[in-house]
Amino acid sequence: MEKLSSNQDSVFQRINSKVNIVDIVSHYVQLEKRGKNFVGLCPFHDDKNLGNFSVSPEKQFFKCFSCGEKGNAINFVQKYERISYLEAAKRVCEISGIDEPKLNKVKKTVTNPKVEKALSALELLTSYYSLYLYKEEEARDGLTYLHNRGLNDEVISRFNVGFAPKDSEKVIKFLVTDKNYSYQELDYAGIVDYNNSNLKDKNAGRVVFPIRNKDNKVVGFSARIIDKNSSSAKYINTSETLVFHKSNILYNYYEAQNHARKCGYVYLLEGFMDVIACYRVGIYSAIALMGTALTKEHLKMIKELNVTVRLCLDLDSPGQKAMYQIIKVFEANNIPYELVNNDVSFNYKDSDEILSNLGENGLVSYLSRLIDKFTWVINFYKKTHNLDSFKEREGLLNWIKPMLIKLNPLEFEECVKKLSLITGFSTEAIIDTLNLKKLRESSKETSLNEIKSEEIIEEREKEIPIYNEKETKRKLSSRNITRLKNLEHQIIGYIIHSEQARDYFIFLYNYEFYDKEANEIFSAIKKYIKKKGENKIEINELLDEIDDAYLKTKVKKMFNSRMVEQYSNLIQSRLIEGCKEAKDALDRELLRQNENTSDIEKVKLTINSQKKVVKENKALKEVKVYAKNR
């Protein structure tokens, strides 16, 4: 918690004395009265015992007797939403309808001045773009484009949509000359681009959609071209910066959370235009992944909502495949979900297209049609396989077998009947062929639901990190492994040379290095920076922290070498995207080599491989300790 003066502390005490903690907690968690107190499931751990988490209206205090979390109303909101104590106090006042004027005078502790500067620049630029859309003649085409897309002025205002001047230097002049931001601060915020050594606004001449984080702070933009004849990319999105990380952004999360908790569900969509489409038809509990894969950070945010998730990714093949992966992750993490029907007669792929072509009633009807997982999976398979083929129908049985094993008797009977109708095989033949009776009776059969949630997420997040094993190296393309190694060594080079790179990779972006040398050097640099207490490197001091003679030589060589280009957000984004592409290529090779392996076996193999690496590293460490002691 922030350090508070006695006057500041009294403001918070007054707020806690005014509110009813039961009202605050029940805004997030379902409570039921038990004696003098109220009880519910603790939101701070995987709670299954209704009596663990208790809220006392008499003491205005909550406590979990299992995980130990406790405190007052502001403490609860702070922990639940993972925000500062000051922000939590504001949320408590907002929920309770309390006006506390002195709260605005409380100074917030600044943890990172660079981050604060970046956020203030982005917020200011958002207002600038919004005003420009309506006040400048050259933005008329942008406003016409938005109106033609069905966005009226209320929707435009609600989502702070704006227009970036065609003269790309206008924004730079406004922020640098008029508002006294430095060029480096704009670079930290991801606002500028380099063009022949000149600074330009990346979004120039485009309609601009601000992207906000879970605390409602603008952290980036998605800018849409409006000239149909332009050869430029349709959308330009902010690259990874000090404040913008796709891995922890769910579009509209801040605004959707209260609506979701009131209605008990939230729609998870693929893009921000789909969220805006939902808003236009009166569905306010909608969030979007921004076109990226589900991450651990996303999962934490979704869990904090404590509602049912209605999955509705794009209806095209990539969207449906991503949705299938999310289903498995949700099941492993016990997140309640529902599925929007994927068996449709139209060819529109997402909510935005459906609204544009079928109108409000068409979109509401589509989003309201929910189906069970088994039906969704069958529809998914039918779209990607030709069931006229005997081989494909047999493949469907094997593919869906893990799901059948864990169904209750009634669900099992219903699903086998459905399979019989679809494939033409009798229910008896299906049960006998798949040996389902025996497997359902066996408690030893492993299913995806039994794999620990953190294992599935970690494997997905680390992208099957088994590339350092000799056997895998022989199987995989040396070109992709070499490319990944070179890119990671470039990142290390920039970390050694650039304070901005160290700011990003050490303090903000938790990149996992897969190359052994790069990982060891990075660990040494992090340890050195932490020990020194400041983000500066003295090469001789750093070398003293490294025991391995070969790595010392490597680091010294990197320090004495000049980088090809000056470090910037553009270089940073290029390196990260390059690493991701190389790892994706390696993943695809692994999947091709194991294409005949079932999903369960793939996960097992991956986890077993990880356990093997951990075991070998532990054994190696013990050998080193033994040798040293001798």
C-alpha positions, 0 to 999 in steps of 0.5 A, a space after each residue: 500500500 502507498 505511504 500515507 500522511 495522517 491527513 490522507 489516512 483519515 480520508 480513507 478511514 472516513 470512506 471505510 466508515 461510510 460504506 457497507 462492506 457487504 455491499 462492496 464485496 457482493 458487487 464482486 462475489 456472491 454472498 449468502 447470510 449465515 448468522 451475523 456474517 455473510 459467506 461466499 467463495 474466496 476470489 483470491 484462491 481456488 476456493 471450493 468451501 463456502 465457509 472459508 470466506 467471511 464478511 462481517 458487517 459489524 466489524 466492516 471486515 473480510 477474511 478468508 480462513 483458508 488463504 489468509 487474505 483479510 482487510 476492509 472494503 478498500 483493501 478488498 477492491 485493491 486486491 480484487 482489481 489489482 489496483 492502487 489503494 487510492 484507485 480502490 478508494 475511488 472505486 469504493 466511492 463509485 460503487 457506493 455513490 459516495 462523494 468524497 471531494 478530498 480524495 482528489 487531493 490525495 497524491 498518488 505515488 509515482 512508481 515509474 516516471 517514464 510510465 506516467 509520462 507515457 500515459 499522460 502523453 497518450 491521454 492527451 493525444 487521445 483528446 487531440 485526435 477526438 477534437 480533430 475529428 469534428 473540428 477540422 475540415 480534413 477529418 470530414 472523410 474520417 467522420 463520414 467513414 465512421 457514420 457509414 460504418 454505423 457508428 453514430 456520434 454517441 458511439 464515437 464519443 463513448 469509445 473516444 474515436 478520433 482522427 490523426 492529421 494527415 500532416 504527420 508533424 502536427 502531432 509532434 509539434 503539438 506534444 513537443 512544442 506546445 506540451 513540452 514532451 521530449 522526443 524520447 518520451 514520445 518514443 517510450 509511448 509508441 507515438 512516433 515513427 522514424 522516417 529518414 531521421 525525421 519523427 512522424 506520427 504513426 497514425 497520420 491520416 487515419 481514423 484512430 481507436 484508443 486502446 485502454 488497459 484494465 485501469 482505463 488508461 490509454 496505452 495505445 491505438 489502432 488506426 484504420 486507413 480510410 482511403 480505399 485505394 491506398 496500398 498501406 496496411 488497413 490497420 496500424 497497431 501500437 507496437 509493444 512499448 513501456 505501457 502497451 502489452 497485448 498479453 494483458 490487454 482485453 479491449 473494453 475490460 474496464 467498462 464491461 466489468 460492472 455490466 458483466 457482474 450485473 448480468 452474470 456473463 461476458 462475451 469474449 470476442 476477437 476484435 475491438 470492432 466486434 465489441 463496438 458492434 455489441 455496444 450498438 445493439 445494447 450488449 455492454 458486457 463484451 471484451 476482446 482479445 485484440 487478435 492475439 492468443 489467450 495468455 496467463 494475464 488474460 486468464 487472470 483478468 477473466 477469472 477476476 470477473 467471476 462470471 460465465 464467459 460466452 465464447 464468440 471468436 470469429 467464425 473463420 477457421 483460425 478463429 474457430 481453432 483458437 476458440 477450441 484451444 480456449 475451451 480446453 484452457 477454460 476447462 482446465 481452469 474451471 472457468 464457466 463458459 457458454 458457446 455461441 452457435 457456430 452452425 450458421 447459414 451466413 458467411 459473415 465471420 464476426 459480430 461487426 460483419 453480422 451487424 452490418 449485413 443482418 442488422 440489430 436483430 440478426 446480431 442479437 439473435 446470433 449472440 443469443 443462440 448458445 449451444 453445448 460443447 459437444 454440439 459445438 465440437 461436432 460443428 467445428 469438425 464438420 466444417 473442417 472435414 468431409 464426413 462423406 469419407 469413412 476415414 473422416 467419420 472414423 477420425 471424428 470418433 477418435 478425435 472426440 473420444 477423450 470428451 466422451 470418456 468423462 461425460 455423465 451417463 445421461 450426457 454420454 447416451 445423448 452424445 453417442 446418439 448424436 454421433 450415430 446420426 452424424 456418422 451412420 454408425 450404430 451406437 453399439 458399434 461406436 461404443 465397442 470400436 472406441 472401447 468406451 465402456 472399459 475406459 469410462 469405468 477405468 479411473 486411470 484414464 487421463 483426460 485434458 480436464 485432469 491436467 493441472 491448469 498451470 501446466 496447460 497455460 505454461 505450455 501454451 505460453 512458453 510455446 513448447 520450450 524443448 528446443 535445447 534438447 539434442 534429440 529435438 534439435 536433430 529433428 527440427 530445422 537448424 535454420 529456425 533454431 539459428 534464427 531464434 538464437 541470433 535474434 535473442 542475442 541481438 536482444 541481449 546486445 541491446 540490453 547491454 547497450 541501451 537503458 531503454 531496452 533494459 527498462 523494457 525487458 528487465 522491468 516490464 516485458 517478461 520475455 522467456 529466452 530459449 537460448 541457453 547462453 542468452 538466458 544465462 547472460 540475461 539472468 546475470 544482468 538482471 541480478 547485477 541491476 538489482 544488486 546495484 539498485 539503478 538501471 546502469 551498467 559498468 561493464 567491469 562490474 558486470 563481468 565480475 558477476 559472471 563466473 563462466 569465462 566463455 560468457 564473460 568473453 561473449 558479454 565483453 564482445 557485445 559491449 565493444 560491438 556497435 549495434 547496427 541500428 539505434 534502439 527504438 520501439 520499432 527495433 524492439 517490435 521487430 525483434 520480438 515479432 521475429 522471435 515469435 515467428 521463429 518459435 511458431 515455425 518450430 512449433 509447427 514442425 513439432 506438430 507436423 512430426 506428431 500429427 498422428 498423436 492425440 491431443 492428450 498424448 501431445 500434452 503428456 509428451 510436452 509435460 513429460 519433456 519439461 519434467 525431464 529437463 527439470 530433472 536433468 538440470 537438478 541432477 547437473 546442479 547436484 553434480 556441480 555442488 558435489 564436485 565443488 565440495 570435493 
